[in-house]
């Protein structure tokens, strides 16, 4: 007998199975491109993160002045300036930023592995759970490889690992989607 939370979870996943299938295929295509062009994918990731920091830092800078005259003003101003500086560094020095980004991606893969393993075991009664389990294990292995090899691993390895991660996650989503399609 399944629990009420179990049936809510599975009904929500079933309802979005076509979106999971589409997402899975898109992740595989992007993963193949990242593997084909690993150096470029690393540089693109570094520059993209840099632009996110630049935009958020700019908005925080403007927002800090709405707090002018209050205690948090200097903290908000300092945080916005640090974000702007980090963004500028990433955008204008993507090769140097790849070292830090590599470590950050390693930690992201650790969290992704934890999520995917949890997700796999939550869907375990259904046929597609093994695909998500494999994706979670692959994410954990890649996290260990990145963290263990840091900082000596090159930007090319990061691009390849990102591609492999996207492909295995796409396969996992496709497997779950196909096994939980609405009847």
Secondary structure, 3 states (H helix, E strand, C coil): CCCHHHHHHHHHHHHCHHHHHHHHHHHHHHHHHHHHCHHHHHHHHHHHHHHHHHHHHHHHHHHHHHHCCCCCHHHHHHHHHHHHHHHHHHHHCHHHHHHHHHHHHHHHHHHHHHHHHHHHHHCCCCCCHHHHHHHHHHHHHHHHHHHHHCCCCCHHHHHHHHHHHHHHHHHHHHHHHHHCCCC
